[in-house]
Amino acid sequence: MLGANEAADFFLALSTRAQAELLQELGPERSRPWIRLLAPDDAADLLQALPAEDRFSFMALLDPVTQGEVSALLAYAEDAAGGVMNPRYMRLRPDIPVEVAIRYLRRQAIRGIEVIDYAYVLGSDMRLLGVISFRELFAAPPEQLVQDIMHVDLVTVAEETDQEAVAHLLVDEGLLAIPVVDAEGRMKGVVTADDVAGVVQEEATEDIQKIGGSEALDEPYLQIGFLDMVRKRGRWLAALFLGEMLTATAMGFYEAEIARAVILALFVPLIISSGGNSGSQAATLVIRAMALGEVRLRDWWRVARREILTGLALGCLLGFIGLVRILTWQAIGHVYGVHYLLVAFTVAGSLVGVVMFGTFAGSMLPFILRRIGADPASASAPFVATLVDVTGLIIYFSVARLILGGTLL
């Protein structure tokens, strides 16, 4: 129902997954004009979104030059710079005058080069020599050579560089595009800010899902299969359940203390939830700081020192609130017996210890995972809470033995 131009704009505005679904509905023959609208990197993404058995027939719809470019892109890892780069970019020789360079770039733009913010200066062997912006090119005298005005202090990435690292580099350097080079310095393509915008969202989504205590979903929430959803969430829940069994074991170990002072059992949920919450906070903050490049492995001691002090302060805050709460309830209803003051100090002291340990454990776990090569986001909030639950009980009943020994215990 749309006109040709509107239909093309609409198609290009769709997500890769939606484009793939639409072309599957149209079939290969009717899809030819649509898939040829895509830049090589976008066409490669679309082919990866198609079922494996359909990729060859849709690849055959591309012109021979684009087929070669797309095949080269598909050879790279999907999350590497080579896999998200665009092999088409503005290129110049270093020994031509600015006036000639402008005419040459105009012809390249007409042929549909996507990235026209920068022109890259290449030698005869395709080695990247320099870069120049269009603004600088138009402002230069017509007779001046490109090599005299190009920038040689280049920011580049290797073909195998992780896409998330490329995204951070683009942001840190304030660039619109960054060249991708091979081991010999030959230019292979460019990664633009548009290319990695989806990457940033994808990586953040994956981290958030892991932090929530689930495996990362490979598809949108409403499109992932029921069995896949159960499998990805069930593995973590089963692991967390097994971990929580240690809490029951710890409770059984202190069964005698609980029998002699039943009142201690009233505060178990309060103690362990406070430790879990503080640990989850610390883990989430450190994981995000790692993702943004604000914290590196070598900063572990600075983080540990900071979180120990923060945990001490937060533990004192919660301990004071707990102390006031027990004293208030005792004044109202005398519910905690004659040793209420010792019980209050037991709870307050335990909260200090548990919260301090929780923040320390939650902040260090991402470092440990990063050190062994695992994803720090796997230090999910439920996982940290489960870890701190067991230690929280040990701290609580150890403090109770110390303070209540000879009275309730």
Phi, psi and omega in degrees: 000339181275154172291169186300312182293316180295321179296318179296316179298319180296315181298316181291336180278347180288157173291161180302318181296318179293321177299317181297318180295321180295315181293327175297321178293321182288328185089160185303314186295317181283349183271350186306309183294334184281316181292335179282353174285340189277145170293158183305319181292324178289323177295322178296318178298318180296317180297324178291335179279346179277156172301147185304324183288344182262350189294319183297317182294326178281327176299324181295344180283342182281155176290160186304320181296313180295324177302316179297319180294317181292319178300320178295320179293321181291343178286340179277159172298144186297330183258017178259161180302321179297332181279340181248357183284162173255121183284356179256126182204163179285128182229148181223159170267151185285340190258020179252151178291159181302319182300317178293320181299319181296317179296321180294318179293326178298319179294323177295321180296322179297328181280002172093028174295131186283318186264108183237020178277328181230153170243137184254131184264120185242146172279180182293338179265014179071012174287140181282120182258327183188179180218149179215139179274159179297324179302314180292324181293316181288334181276347184279154175299142185301328185273352183288143181281148180302320183295342180277342183240356181285155176269133181251352176276082192271146170251114183230167173229153177280162183300325185269003180299135181297142184298328179292322177294324177296317179299315179297322181293320177300317180292313183297321183271351180067037183260155174269337179206155180222132183284147177251127182234158176270187185296334180268004179085010178280137184281134182248337181168189179228145172251125182259166178300324178297322181298323186262356178300315177292329179298314181300316179296318181297314181294319180295320178298317180298316180296317181297319179295321178291319179298328179286356178091041179213157170290153179295135179281137181276348183223165175305152188307313185280353182253344180289142182294154182300314182294322177296320179298314180296318182295313184292325179274327184293324180300313181292317181298321179295317179296319179292324179296318177297322177295320180293339176299331177295330177296317177297322178297317179296319177299319179295326179296327181259024183302320182296317179297318180295321180295323181282330181224079184302334183298335179296327182295334181298332187257003180300310178301322180298315184293307187288327178291325178295318177295317179296319180296317180293321177294320179296319176303308183298316181298315181297317180295317182289319178300315181292321178297323176294317181297326180273358181079011180282335182230134179239172183304322183292349181270010188300320183291322177298318179293316181300313180298319180295318183286328176296315179293319178296317179297323178297315180294315180293322178296320177296321179298309180292324177298320178295317178298317179297320179299313180297321182297314181294316180296322180294313181295324178295319180294328182280315189228003181050051187270347187251010173079188186286338181261030185301325182293320177294322177297318180298316179290329175297312180295315181297313180296321178296319180299320178300311182294316183292316180294320179295316177294319181300314180295321180294311181297316181296326181281331182275332183302316177300325178295318180297316180296317177298321183295325181269005176090009179268167179284121179303333180296345177292345175283065187292158179303313178298324180295315179297317180299318179297318179298316184284335179304311184295310180295328178298318177296318180298315180296315182301308184285335174292317176295320180298318178298321182292315186273321185265000179299130182091351177242265178290328181251000000 
